């Protein structure tokens, strides 16, 4: 798990869990819009030596996240796209 910011109590880290440099991890998001939040998480994880090639998101709002992630060599895998949801209503 990655926190938005470092806590001053408990483990005091931004990343919770075992950090093994070189280990590949997959990020899971509920909703992805522009990709700004997930890019911050990717940079923090890569800064600890972890490898990220994929982000799975429940909903891709299709507002630029896919392109931003691709430019950082990360594939966005949405379970559903907003345009698909809108077709259903």
QUIGI-V800658 format. One line per field, one symbol per residue. ss: DSSP state (a for helix, b for strand, c for the rest). phi: phi as a letter, one per 20 degrees, with the letter a starting at -180 (. if undefined). psi: psi as a letter, one per 30 degrees, with the letter a starting at -180 (. if undefined). A space follows every 50 residues. Layout:
# QUIGI-V800658
ss=???
phi=???
psi=???
This chain:
# QUIGI-V800658
ss=cbccccccccccccbccccccccbbbbbbbbbcccaaaaaaaaaaaaccc bbbbbbbbbbccccaaaaaaacccbbbbbbbaaaaaacc
phi=.cefbfeecmfmdeddpfddgnfecdeccecddengfffffffffffene dcdbcdcfcefldofgfffgfdlceedefbdgfffffed
psi=kklelklglbfglfkklkjjkfkklkkklekkdffeeeeeeeeeeefggl kkfkkkkekjfhgfeeeeeefghkkkjkekleeeefff.
